[in-house]
Amino acid sequence: MGEENGLFFNNYIDKLMEEDIKNQAFKREICTRFPPEPNGYLHIGNAYAINMNYMMARKYNGKFNLRFDDTNPLKEDREYVDAILDDIEWLGYSPGKRIFYGSDYANEIFNAAVALIKKGQAYVCKLSTEEMTEYRGTITEPGKNSPYRNQSIEENLHLFYKMKNGEFPTGSMVLRAKLDMESPNMNLRDPVLYRIILAPHYRTGSDWCIYPMYDFAHPIQDALEGVTHSLCSIEFKDHRPLYEWVLNQLDIKEPPKQREFGRVNLTGVVTSKRYLRELVANHLVDGWDDPRLPTLRGLRRRGYTPASIRSFVHEMGFIKHQSTVEFAMLDHFLRNDLKRKVKTVMAVLNPLKVTITNYEEGKSELLSMDNNTENASLGSREVSFSRVIYIEKDDFMEVPVKGFKRLSLQSEVRLKGAYIIKCNEVIKNEAGEVIELRCTYDPQTKSGTGFTGRKVKGIIHWVSAVHGVPAEIHLFDKLFEKEEIVRDNEKTWGEKINPSSKVVLKDCIIEPSIKDVKAEEKFQFFRHGYFCVDKYSTGVPLIFNRIVPLKDSWKAKNG
C-alpha cells in the first residue's frame, strides 16, 4: 500500500504521538484500534476512521487492533462480524491476528464495576427511563440526584450481583457512575455503566444478562489491549472526560489517551447507520450492498476499488470537525485507478439497427482493436464485424442540428476500428420512430490500413448483431438529490429518494469479448464510462453496473 506518502501527517494527533514517544509516555509500542459495533455494515465514513487508526500505527511501527464492540445482544449478529472482517481485508487494512471482541472482557469489565461500587463511585438506580430523563435536566438546567444515589456500598453490591444473576427484569434498574448531576457536560450527569438485557448474545449465549455501556467498556478494553491512542470521531469529544475518569478511578498505569478527528459525510448519500437501516428494513434499496449506498459492500458491488477509496480518504487529509465532501471526488480517484488497468470494449446501451447493404450477407471478419490506448501491455483483441450492426440511437439524427458530428441521412461517419459508412435510407415504424438505418460502407477505408483519402468528422461505436452479447445495464445517480431532504420529517423515505437514482436498461448489447466475464470484473465501455459486472450476474443477460461516467466533474472544478 503506497498511498500513505504525504498523508495527513503533521496534524495535532500526529504531533501528540511524537511528543508521547519523545517523552516516553508509554513503555509499550504505539497501538491504535478501530472498534465497530457488529450491528450493521461499514460505510465510507468508517473507511476514514479505519485509515486514521491504521496509518498512524503504521507510521510509528506500532500495532493496529480491530475490536468488535459487541456489548448489546439485541442488535448484534455474527453476520455483521463476518461482513466487517471481509470489508476491512478487502479495503487493505488487515489487522492480521489482532482481532478482539469486547464480549471477551466481560469478567474484567464486571470486576471494574464492582471496584467502582466499593470505592463509592457507582450505585444501582431503580429510576424508570422516563424518570431518569426528568432527573437528568437539560443543557440549560442542571439535573438532580437520584433518590438511590446515597445507598450504602453494601446495598449497591448486593443489588448489582442480583442484577448479574438475572433476578430482575430487563430495564428495571441500572448501574450508574457517581459524578456530577450539575455538570454542563450532560455525559457526566451520573451516566449509566451497566443495564439489564435478558437476551442471548451471539457469542456468549446466556452467560450474561447485564451488559456494559460503550462509554464504560471502551476505556477498559483499550487498557486491557495495550492501546496507547484511542482515536475516534468528533462526536465523542464530550465523552472524553468520562473516558479519562474511568481510567483514573481504576488506577490504570500509563492510561491510553482518547483524541478525536472530524466526521466525514458525502454529498447525496447518508452515512447514519440508523438511516441506512431504515432504508434497508423498508425495502427501499436492494439490501446493504445496494450500489447506491455508501456502505463498503455497496461501493464494492458498484465497482469502486480499494485503491480508489484509500486515495479518497488520503486526499481528504486530516479533518478536525464535521465535514461534507463531494462524492465526485471519490469518482475522480476511481477513474484514476482504472484508466490504465482495465480493457475498453464497445457496448451499445440504446440500440438502433444498421444494415450495411453492400456488405456480403453471411460474411463476417475480425478487426483488431487495442484493449487500452493508455496501456499497451493490455494488448489487443479481435472484434467481429458483420452486415448488421447496432449503434446508439443518440448517434443518429435524421436532420442534424448545428455541431452534430455523428451519423445523419446522406452523411458519413467512421465506425470505431472498422470502416466509414454512409446512411442512405431511414426506416420508421407506424409511429414515425426510426427503427433501422440502411447504409453502405467503403471497403477502402478500413482502420489500420493507412487510408487517407478523406476524413469524416465523427467516430461512433458499434456491436455486431450476430455476435453481440445481450446485457442489462444499471445506471446510478445520487440516492438523494439534496442532502437536506434526508432530515425532512414531513416526507416519507419513498418521497425523499431520487426516482432517477437507479435506471435499468434491458436491451443492451456488448461485443462478444466479454462473454466469459466474472463477477466484479471491470471495464471501460467506449464513450460511456466505467462498468462492473454485478455480483449477482449469472447467465444471460449479463448484468453490469455503471460505476462512473467518463466525465470528471471534480477534476474540472479542482484542477
TIPAVEX-280145 format. One line per 4 residues: number of its first residue (from 1); their letters; for each residue y, z, x of C-alpha. Coordinates in nm, 3 decimals, padded with zeros to 5 digits. Each point is the difference from the previous one (the first is absolute). Layout:
NUM> A> Y/Z/X  ...
end
This chain:
1> MGEE> 00.000/00.000/00.000  00.306/-00.124/00.186  00.271/00.032/-00.263  00.109/00.346/00.111
5> NGLF> 00.226/-00.127/00.277  00.357/00.086/-00.086  -00.114/00.192/-00.305  00.229/00.256/-00.158
9> FNNY> -00.020/00.231/00.300  00.308/00.197/00.105  00.040/00.144/-00.349  00.041/00.372/-00.056
13> IDKL> -00.375/00.060/-00.046  -00.070/-00.180/00.326  00.263/00.210/00.175  -00.149/00.318/-00.150
17> MEED> -00.341/-00.087/00.144  00.149/-00.075/00.341  00.181/00.335/-00.001  -00.319/00.183/-00.102
21> IKNQ> -00.195/-00.166/00.280  00.276/00.073/00.250  00.021/00.365/-00.107  -00.380/00.037/-00.024
25> AFKR> 00.029/00.114/-00.362  -00.372/-00.066/-00.045  -00.293/00.063/00.230  -00.194/-00.266/-00.189
29> EICT> 00.030/-00.376/-00.029  00.251/-00.159/-00.234  -00.171/-00.041/-00.336  00.125/-00.156/-00.325
33> RFPP> -00.172/-00.055/-00.333  00.003/-00.206/-00.318  -00.113/00.208/-00.303  -00.064/-00.224/-00.305
37> EPNG> -00.112/00.151/-00.328  -00.311/-00.192/-00.115  00.120/-00.057/-00.355  00.117/-00.361/00.033
41> YLHI> 00.032/-00.291/00.241  00.231/-00.030/00.299  00.316/-00.210/-00.036  00.253/-00.163/00.233
45> GNAY> 00.206/00.322/00.019  -00.308/00.181/00.131  -00.029/-00.267/00.269  00.340/00.109/00.130
49> AINM> -00.109/00.365/00.011  -00.331/-00.086/00.167  00.181/-00.211/00.256  00.249/00.277/00.078
53> NYMM> -00.271/00.260/00.066  -00.241/-00.234/00.175  00.253/-00.159/00.234  00.164/00.329/00.096
57> ARKY> -00.338/00.141/00.097  -00.081/-00.320/00.187  00.326/-00.001/00.193  -00.068/00.349/00.137
61> NGKF> -00.374/-00.056/00.059  -00.072/00.250/-00.275  -00.232/00.022/-00.299  00.033/-00.137/-00.350
65> NLRF> -00.180/00.176/-00.285  -00.087/-00.143/-00.337  -00.034/00.294/-00.238  -00.078/-00.028/-00.367
69> DDTN> 00.208/00.244/-00.203  -00.282/00.054/-00.249  00.090/00.331/-00.164  00.027/-00.114/-00.363
73> PLKE> -00.342/-00.076/-00.156  00.155/-00.138/-00.320  00.142/-00.313/00.164  -00.203/-00.072/00.311
77> DREY> -00.305/-00.217/00.051  -00.219/-00.141/00.276  00.105/-00.350/-00.113  00.351/00.066/00.128
81> VDAI> -00.123/00.153/00.326  -00.207/-00.310/00.079  00.288/-00.231/-00.094  00.248/00.189/00.220
85> LDDI> -00.239/-00.005/00.297  -00.053/-00.373/-00.046  00.373/-00.072/-00.037  00.099/00.194/00.311
89> EWLG> -00.268/-00.170/00.210  00.107/-00.341/-00.135  00.364/00.076/00.077  -00.089/00.073/00.362
93> YSPG> 00.075/00.373/00.021  -00.352/00.129/00.051  -00.026/00.380/00.036  -00.338/-00.038/00.169
97> KRIF> -00.200/00.317/-00.053  00.309/00.206/-00.084  -00.057/00.000/-00.376  00.042/00.334/-00.176
101> YGSD> -00.011/00.139/-00.353  00.224/00.277/-00.131  -00.289/00.125/-00.213  -00.189/00.087/00.319
105> YANE> 00.256/00.274/00.069  -00.052/00.178/-00.334  -00.118/00.326/00.160  00.278/00.008/00.258
109> IFNA> 00.269/-00.068/-00.260  -00.144/00.264/-00.233  -00.002/00.253/00.284  00.363/-00.088/00.077
113> AVAL> 00.090/00.075/-00.362  -00.177/00.335/00.023  00.195/00.078/00.318  00.329/-00.067/-00.181
117> IKKG> -00.100/00.226/-00.286  -00.086/00.279/00.244  00.344/-00.040/00.161  00.161/00.031/-00.341
121> QAYV> 00.120/-00.362/00.020  -00.198/-00.143/-00.293  -00.090/00.114/-00.351  -00.203/-00.109/-00.302
125> CKLS> 00.220/-00.109/-00.290  -00.110/-00.033/-00.364  00.312/-00.172/-00.132  -00.074/-00.311/-00.204
129> TEEM> 00.124/-00.338/00.125  00.288/00.012/-00.250  00.093/00.355/00.098  -00.012/-00.084/00.369
133> TEYR> 00.236/-00.291/-00.056  00.239/00.229/-00.186  -00.014/00.270/00.269  00.054/-00.256/00.275
137> GTIT> 00.358/-00.077/-00.101  00.179/-00.326/00.074  00.182/-00.157/00.292  00.321/00.166/-00.124
141> EPGK> -00.149/00.331/-00.121  -00.214/00.246/00.197  -00.349/00.086/-00.113  -00.128/00.343/-00.086
145> NSPY> -00.295/00.196/00.128  -00.335/-00.020/-00.173  -00.105/00.326/-00.169  -00.316/-00.019/00.218
149> RNQS> 00.189/-00.027/00.327  -00.026/00.367/00.089  -00.370/00.052/-00.073  -00.180/00.200/00.265
153> IEEN> -00.176/-00.173/00.287  -00.330/00.140/-00.131  00.056/-00.145/-00.348  00.095/-00.339/00.142
157> LHLF> -00.309/-00.010/00.221  -00.220/00.104/-00.293  00.141/-00.272/-00.225  -00.009/-00.268/00.270
161> YKMK> -00.369/00.058/00.071  -00.072/-00.015/-00.373  00.189/-00.330/-00.011  -00.223/-00.124/00.284
165> NGEF> -00.312/00.112/-00.184  00.088/-00.202/-00.309  00.065/00.295/-00.231  00.320/-00.146/-00.146
169> PTGS> 00.061/-00.330/-00.183  00.186/-00.297/00.148  00.375/00.054/00.018  -00.011/00.366/-00.107
173> MVLR> 00.149/00.131/00.326  00.114/-00.110/00.344  00.064/00.146/00.342  00.366/-00.018/00.101
177> AKLD> 00.186/00.059/00.325  00.256/00.278/-00.002  00.319/-00.163/00.130  00.336/-00.009/-00.178
181> MESP> 00.050/-00.081/-00.370  00.374/-00.044/00.063  -00.038/-00.252/00.283  00.207/-00.318/-00.043
185> NMNL> -00.314/-00.182/00.118  -00.218/-00.018/-00.311  -00.311/-00.036/00.218  00.050/00.358/00.124
189> RDPV> 00.010/00.165/-00.344  -00.340/00.167/00.030  -00.196/-00.325/00.019  -00.358/-00.023/-00.125
193> LYRI> -00.259/00.017/00.279  -00.325/-00.013/-00.198  -00.100/-00.100/-00.354  -00.319/00.019/-00.204
197> ILAP> -00.176/-00.332/-00.073  -00.345/00.030/-00.153  -00.117/-00.350/00.088  -00.249/-00.139/00.254
201> HYRT> 00.135/-00.139/00.325  -00.120/-00.339/00.127  -00.107/00.156/00.335  -00.052/00.372/-00.053
205> GSDW> -00.141/-00.013/-00.353  00.041/00.334/-00.179  00.036/00.214/00.313  00.363/00.075/-00.084
209> CIYP> 00.197/00.047/-00.318  00.334/00.079/00.165  00.189/-00.258/00.202  00.303/00.028/00.231
213> MYDF> 00.326/-00.185/-00.062  00.094/-00.265/00.256  00.300/00.197/00.131  -00.230/00.290/00.087
217> AHPI> -00.301/-00.195/00.126  00.199/-00.253/00.202  00.135/00.226/00.280  -00.331/00.185/00.032
221> QDAL> -00.195/-00.324/00.030  00.247/-00.128/00.260  -00.041/00.318/00.204  -00.380/-00.009/-00.022
225> EGVT> -00.011/-00.360/00.124  00.241/00.056/00.287  00.273/-00.221/-00.147  00.324/00.031/00.197
229> HSLC> 00.234/-00.211/-00.213  -00.049/-00.030/-00.376  00.199/-00.313/-00.082  00.058/-00.060/-00.370
233> SIEF> 00.238/-00.183/-00.233  00.346/00.124/-00.091  -00.091/00.153/-00.338  -00.178/00.280/00.188
237> KDHR> 00.310/00.109/00.192  00.076/00.281/-00.246  -00.362/00.112/00.035  00.035/00.055/00.374
241> PLYE> 00.122/00.363/-00.028  -00.318/00.084/-00.195  -00.212/-00.181/00.260  00.158/00.209/00.274
245> WVLN> -00.021/00.322/-00.206  -00.377/-00.038/-00.047  -00.060/-00.054/00.372  00.226/00.289/00.092
249> QLDI> -00.165/00.240/-00.246  -00.343/-00.091/00.136  00.117/00.057/00.360  -00.104/-00.350/00.113
253> KEPP> 00.059/-00.044/00.371  00.173/-00.323/00.103  00.037/-00.101/-00.364  00.026/-00.370/-00.088
257> KQRE> 00.344/-00.136/-00.086  00.073/-00.188/-00.322  00.257/-00.277/00.024  00.096/-00.269/-00.250
261> FGRV> 00.068/-00.373/-00.009  00.134/-00.220/-00.280  -00.193/-00.131/-00.298  -00.036/-00.378/-00.033
265> NLTG> 00.027/-00.194/-00.325  -00.035/-00.376/-00.040  00.199/-00.224/-00.233  -00.187/-00.118/-00.306
269> VVTS> -00.289/00.246/00.027  -00.069/00.368/-00.067  -00.166/00.226/00.255  -00.012/00.314/-00.214
273> KRYL> -00.367/00.093/-00.035  00.066/00.123/-00.354  00.152/-00.333/-00.104  -00.277/-00.196/00.172
277> RELV> -00.263/00.207/-00.179  00.166/-00.066/-00.336  00.002/-00.375/00.063  -00.369/00.003/00.091
281> ANHL> -00.108/00.239/-00.278  00.180/-00.206/-00.266  -00.162/-00.324/00.127  00.339/-00.157/00.063
285> VDGW> -00.123/-00.115/00.341  -00.343/-00.104/00.125  -00.088/00.333/00.162  00.120/00.171/00.317
289> DDPR> -00.053/-00.322/00.196  00.216/-00.218/-00.225  00.179/-00.238/00.241  00.336/00.090/-00.158
293> LPTL> -00.031/00.368/00.094  00.126/00.150/00.327  -00.332/00.177/00.056  -00.167/-00.094/00.327
297> RGLR> -00.294/-00.123/-00.211  00.234/-00.222/-00.200  00.179/-00.133/00.307  -00.332/-00.072/00.170
301> RRGY> -00.137/-00.185/-00.304  00.317/-00.206/-00.025  -00.038/-00.095/00.366  00.236/00.213/00.207
305> TPAS> -00.137/00.073/00.345  -00.013/00.332/00.187  00.219/-00.147/00.275  00.269/-00.106/-00.250
309> IRSF> 00.010/00.348/-00.155  00.017/00.170/00.340  00.282/-00.233/00.109  00.178/00.075/-00.327
313> VHEM> -00.004/00.379/00.044  00.098/-00.034/00.366  00.297/-00.218/-00.089  00.127/00.264/-00.244
317> GFIK> 00.035/00.237/00.291  00.054/00.370/-00.055  00.133/00.079/-00.347  00.148/00.346/-00.045
321> HQST> 00.076/-00.018/-00.372  -00.143/-00.178/-00.302  00.041/-00.372/00.048  -00.071/-00.318/-00.197
325> VEFA> -00.119/-00.303/00.196  -00.023/-00.360/-00.118  -00.355/-00.115/-00.068  00.110/-00.331/00.151
329> MLDH> -00.005/00.167/00.342  -00.375/00.058/-00.032  -00.039/-00.365/-00.105  00.188/-00.103/00.314
333> FLRN> -00.242/00.181/00.229  -00.297/-00.142/-00.190  00.126/-00.354/00.065  00.058/00.083/00.367
337> DLKR> -00.354/00.134/00.031  -00.172/-00.294/-00.171  00.200/-00.304/00.106  -00.202/-00.056/00.320
341> KVKT> -00.326/00.158/-00.117  -00.105/-00.185/-00.315  -00.095/-00.357/-00.086  00.222/-00.217/-00.218
345> VMAV> -00.172/-00.184/-00.287  00.116/-00.213/-00.291  -00.015/00.150/-00.348  00.135/-00.151/-00.320
349> LNPL> 00.099/00.271/-00.245  00.127/-00.214/-00.288  -00.199/-00.324/00.024  00.112/-00.350/-00.097
353> KVTI> -00.261/-00.277/00.028  00.079/-00.294/00.230  -00.216/-00.313/00.006  00.044/-00.224/00.304
357> TNYE> -00.081/-00.332/-00.159  -00.041/-00.205/00.318  -00.234/00.254/00.164  -00.364/-00.101/-00.035
361> EGKS> -00.193/00.184/-00.274  -00.274/00.229/00.133  00.149/-00.007/00.348  00.117/00.311/00.187
365> ELLS> 00.105/00.073/00.355  00.057/00.302/00.219  00.349/00.065/00.134  00.062/00.236/00.292
369> MDNN> 00.262/00.273/-00.048  00.118/00.288/00.220  -00.096/00.344/-00.128  00.321/00.160/00.125
373> TENA> 00.288/-00.195/00.149  00.121/00.314/00.185  -00.337/00.086/00.151  -00.209/-00.285/00.142
377> SLGS> -00.287/00.239/00.079  -00.089/00.005/-00.370  -00.108/-00.362/00.035  -00.013/-00.264/-00.269
381> REVS> -00.202/-00.086/-00.309  -00.104/-00.312/-00.188  00.130/-00.045/-00.355  -00.155/-00.242/-00.248
385> FSRV> 00.222/-00.271/-00.150  -00.097/-00.210/-00.302  00.126/-00.235/-00.270  00.094/00.282/-00.242
389> IYIE> 00.202/00.293/00.124  00.212/00.281/-00.144  00.358/00.080/00.092  00.237/00.268/-00.128
393> KDDF> 00.170/-00.087/-00.330  00.328/00.117/00.154  -00.039/-00.264/00.271  00.057/-00.278/-00.253
397> MEVP> 00.314/-00.083/-00.194  00.007/-00.319/-00.206  00.378/-00.022/00.019  00.091/00.188/00.318
401> VKGF> 00.309/00.214/00.023  00.229/-00.033/00.299  -00.160/00.146/00.311  -00.359/-00.020/-00.131
405> KRLS> -00.212/-00.121/00.295  -00.349/-00.001/-00.142  -00.182/-00.249/-00.221  00.162/-00.190/-00.286
409> LQSE> -00.062/-00.327/-00.182  00.028/-00.303/00.233  00.060/00.225/00.302  -00.210/00.095/00.302
413> VRLK> -00.108/00.331/00.149  -00.234/00.098/00.283  -00.316/00.193/-00.081  -00.045/00.278/00.256
417> GAYI> -00.230/-00.120/00.279  -00.088/-00.320/-00.191  00.191/-00.306/-00.121  00.324/-00.111/-00.159
421> IKCN> -00.045/-00.063/-00.372  00.222/-00.165/-00.260  00.008/00.092/-00.370  -00.031/-00.311/-00.216
425> EVIK> -00.088/00.135/-00.345  00.034/00.324/-00.196  -00.262/00.093/-00.264  00.105/00.243/-00.275
429> NEAG> -00.177/00.169/-00.289  00.106/-00.009/-00.366  00.244/00.284/00.061  00.176/-00.201/00.268
433> EVIE> -00.128/00.216/00.286  -00.090/-00.168/00.329  -00.378/00.031/00.051  -00.070/-00.259/00.269
437> LRCT> 00.171/-00.212/00.263  -00.131/-00.333/00.114  00.093/-00.076/00.355  -00.078/-00.231/00.289
441> YDPQ> -00.040/00.097/00.364  00.087/-00.181/00.318  -00.306/00.012/00.231  00.219/-00.072/00.306
445> TKSG> 00.186/00.329/-00.040  -00.287/00.234/00.079  00.119/00.321/00.169  -00.085/00.024/00.366
449> TGFT> -00.012/-00.375/00.061  00.352/-00.020/00.138  00.136/-00.207/-00.289  00.380/-00.031/00.019
453> GRKV> 00.062/-00.295/-00.231  00.199/00.206/-00.251  00.079/00.358/-00.086  00.000/00.181/-00.332
457> KGII> 00.207/00.304/-00.088  -00.268/00.232/-00.131  -00.344/00.138/00.087  -00.217/00.156/-00.270
461> HWVS> -00.344/00.161/00.005  -00.302/-00.107/-00.199  -00.368/00.072/-00.065  -00.281/-00.246/-00.063
465> AVHG> -00.118/00.020/-00.362  -00.360/-00.068/00.100  -00.017/00.248/00.286  00.245/00.275/-00.102
469> VPAE> -00.114/00.351/-00.081  00.113/00.165/-00.328  00.203/00.316/00.041  00.186/00.264/-00.197
473> IHLF> 00.326/00.107/00.160  00.178/00.332/-00.070  00.373/00.008/00.067  00.173/00.337/00.024
477> DKLF> 00.356/00.124/-00.032  00.163/00.344/-00.021  -00.180/00.233/-00.241  00.342/00.124/-00.112
481> EKEE> 00.304/-00.227/00.002  00.235/00.297/00.054  -00.081/00.336/00.160  00.204/00.202/-00.251
485> IVRD> -00.213/-00.121/-00.292  -00.286/00.218/00.124  00.197/00.312/-00.094  00.102/-00.132/-00.344
489> NEKT> -00.176/00.245/-00.234  00.091/-00.205/-00.306  -00.226/-00.286/00.108  -00.378/-00.004/00.014
493> WGEK> -00.178/-00.103/00.319  -00.093/-00.325/-00.171  00.369/-00.073/-00.057  00.094/00.091/00.356
497> INPS> -00.241/-00.238/00.173  00.129/-00.340/00.102  -00.190/-00.249/-00.223  00.006/-00.250/00.289
501> SKVV> -00.144/00.247/00.251  -00.336/-00.180/-00.023  -00.048/-00.368/-00.083  -00.349/-00.153/-00.007
505> LKDC> -00.042/-00.372/00.070  -00.348/-00.112/-00.106  -00.021/-00.376/00.069  00.078/-00.008/00.369
509> IIEP> -00.186/-00.210/00.256  -00.030/00.055/00.375  -00.133/-00.214/00.282  -00.375/00.053/00.062
513> SIKD> 00.037/00.160/00.346  00.037/00.337/-00.174  -00.316/-00.015/-00.216  -00.186/00.260/00.211
517> VKAE> 00.280/00.255/00.030  -00.060/00.375/-00.001  00.182/00.279/-00.181  00.334/00.095/00.162
521> EKFQ> 00.010/-00.319/00.210  00.355/-00.129/00.029  00.160/-00.344/00.010  00.334/-00.173/-00.015
525> FFRH> 00.011/-00.241/-00.292  00.223/-00.287/00.113  00.350/00.041/-00.154  -00.113/00.288/-00.224
529> GYFC> -00.037/00.311/00.217  -00.268/00.233/00.128  -00.307/00.072/-00.212  -00.301/00.229/00.013
533> VDKY> -00.346/-00.030/-00.157  -00.020/00.272/-00.264  -00.259/00.270/00.070  -00.159/-00.064/-00.341
537> STGV> -00.022/-00.377/00.047  -00.360/-00.117/-00.046  -00.124/-00.350/-00.064  00.214/-00.269/-00.162
541> PLIF> 00.290/-00.005/-00.051  00.113/00.176/00.315  00.275/00.255/-00.062  00.298/00.019/00.234
545> NRIV> 00.290/00.245/00.000  00.335/-00.119/00.127  00.113/00.258/00.252  00.348/-00.141/00.059
549> PLKD> 00.177/-00.336/-00.041  00.117/-00.180/00.314  00.371/00.074/-00.044  00.107/00.314/00.188
553> SWKA> 00.288/00.158/-00.193  00.013/00.310/00.223  00.037/-00.202/00.320  00.273/-00.211/-00.160
557> KNG> 00.201/00.316/-00.079  -00.074/00.194/00.318  -00.018/-00.271/00.263
end
